[in-house]
Amino acid sequence: MRQYLKHYIFFFIVFFATLNGYAQLKDTSKWKALFAVGFNYPTTDGFVDGTYAQSVNFPTVNLGIQHMFKRTYGVKLDYGFNRFKNDDGSPEFKINYSRINAQFVFDPTEYIGFLPMRLRTIFHAGPGFSFAKPLGSLGDNKQSYLNLLVGLEIHYAINEKVSIYVDTAYIYGLTSLDDYGPALSGLGAFNGSVFNMTVGLAVSLSGCQYCD
């Protein structure tokens, strides 16, 4: 897992550095880098009968890049990694679940009115692709399928460049257990939905946060 994370983090650092260089040339761009960690809960309907995961699983890691076209709306591309394992009473398994999503971002803060100046709410939603890979002897039971993500972020600005945020998201798997073969071949695999809660940092890569 550490090796995979190192590769992804290195990729995003290079990607963000490139974008940052571009942003310095174009002051009106509105790019943000997002990094968050937290926990996850995979829904029980994604497992075969008799198999289920713990209610709280760690880690969840999200890496993303966001561009706001206007103060209230924009787009985001992000990658998420989750690990979950069996609960007591379930056959033993560990699963790496990852996803990539392209999302629409909507910030209704200015319409709400009563929030403190440093606080912002952001809704995000969009389609993506999920990859579930059991570890150990169940490694051949890999699954991949489309998903639809819906989430809400609460941001608190530390300064003009950096904010901390909490993100709750639901990744709905556009699939079903009927996609499995016999039950035994599906043991340890996952075809379902995941609930995430993460805490992270959003860092502005542009010369100004909003330049309408």
N, C-alpha and C positions, 0 to 999 in steps of 0.2 A: 504493500500500500504506500509506504513512504517513497519508494522509487517512482511510482506513478504520480504522486503529488508533486515531487520535485520537478518532473517533466512539465506538468501542467502549470505550476507556479512560474517556472523559467519561461515558458511560452508566453504567459500573460504579462510578465515583467517586460519582455522584449516588445510585445504588442503595445503595451501602455506607453513605453518609452518612445516608440515610434509616433504614437498619436500625440504624445505630449510635445514632441518636436514640431509636429504639424500645427498644434494649437498655438504655439508661440508665434508662428507665422501668421495665423489667422485668428485675431483676437475675438471674433464674433462666434467662434465655435463653442459648443456647450457639452463637452465630453466629461464623463465621470467614470472612474474605476470603482468597482464594488467588490469587497471581500467580506465574507461572513462565515461563522461557524456556529454549530448548534446541534440539535438532536432531531430524530425522526421517529415516526410511527407508521409502519406499513399495515394497510388494512387486511383483516383476516380473510376476506373473500379472494385475495390474491394467491392463497396457498391451497394445496389439496387438503382434503379432510384429515383431521388429526395433526396437522402441521400449522404452527403459528409462531409469530415472533414476539419478542419482548415489547411491552408497551412504550418504553423509552429506549432508544438506541443511539449510540454515539460512535463515530462522528457523522455530522453532516457538514460539508464544505461547499460553499457557493462562490464562484468567481464570475464577474460580469463586466461588461462595458456598456455604457448608456449614453445616448445622445438625445437631448431635448431640442425639438424644432422650435417650440415656443415655450413660454413659461409654464404652460399647463399640460403639454403633451409631447411625447417623444417615443423612442423605441429602445429596446434593450436586447442584447444577446448575452446569454449566460450559460455556464456549465455548472452542474451540481453532482457531487459525489456523496453517496450514503453507504453506510455499512449497517446491516442488522443481523441478529442471530436469534436462535430458537429460545423460546421461553421454557420454563420448567414444565415437564409433562409432554413436550413435543419432541419428535425425533431431532437429533442434533444436526445443525447446519449453520453456515455463515454465508451471507450473500453480499456481494458488492453491487450496488444499484447506482447507475449513473444516468445522467440525462443532459440534453442540450435543448434550449428553448429560445425562440425568437418571440419577443413580447412587445405589446403596445403598453405604453406607460402614460398614466393620467394623474395629474396633481391638482386636486380640487381645493387646495388650501385657501386660496384667495376668495373662493365662493363661500367658505365656511365662516370666516370672519372673526370668530371669537378665540381662535388659537393664538398662543404666544408667538412673537415674531420669529423665534428660533425653531419653532416646531412646524413640521410639514407632514402631511399624509400623502401617500402615493399608492395608487392601485396599479397592478400590473397583471397582464394576462396574455396568453398566446400558445400556439401549438409547439410541439417538440417531439423528440424521439427518446425513448428509454431503453436502457440496456441492463439486464439483470444477469449476473454471473455468479452461480454458487461456487464456493471454494472447496478444496479437497477432492474427495472421490466423486463428488457430484458435479464436477466442473463441466461435464458435457451437457448438462441441462440448462444451457444458456437460452435466454429469451430476449427478444427485441420487439418493440411495438411503439406505435404512436401514443402521444399523450397530450393533455390539455392542462395548462397550469393557470391557476388563479391565485393572486396573493395581495396582501396589504402590508405596506411598510410605513413605520413611524420614524421620522428623522428628527434629530436634534442637532442643530448647527453649533459646532465648537467655535468655528471661525468661518471666514468666507470660503475657505478651501476644503475644509474637512467637517464631516458630520458623522455621528454615530447613529445607528438605526437598528430597529427590531423588525424582523420580517416573518410573517406567518403565511404559509403557502400550502396549497393542496394541488398535488399532481395527479390528475385523473388518468388512469390507464385506459386507452381506447382498445381494449382487448378483453378476453374472458378465459376462464379455465377450460372452456371447450377447445381452445387452441392447443391444449396438451394432448399427448398420446395417452396411453394407459396411465393410471394413477401412479404406479411405481416409477415410471420414467419421469413423472413430474415432481417427484419428491425432492425437496430442497430448492426447486426453482420458484420463481415469483412472477405472476401475471396479474398485477393489480395496481392499486393506487397508494400514494404515500403522502402523509402529512408532515410538514417541516416547520420547525421554529428555529430561527437563527438570530444572532447578534453580530453586527459588523461595522465596517467603516466605509464611507463613500468619500472619495477624494476627487476634487475637481482637477481636470487636466487642461482646462482652458484658461484664458486670461481673465475671464469674468464668468460668474455663474450664469447670468441671464443677460442677453444682449439683444433684445427684441428690436 
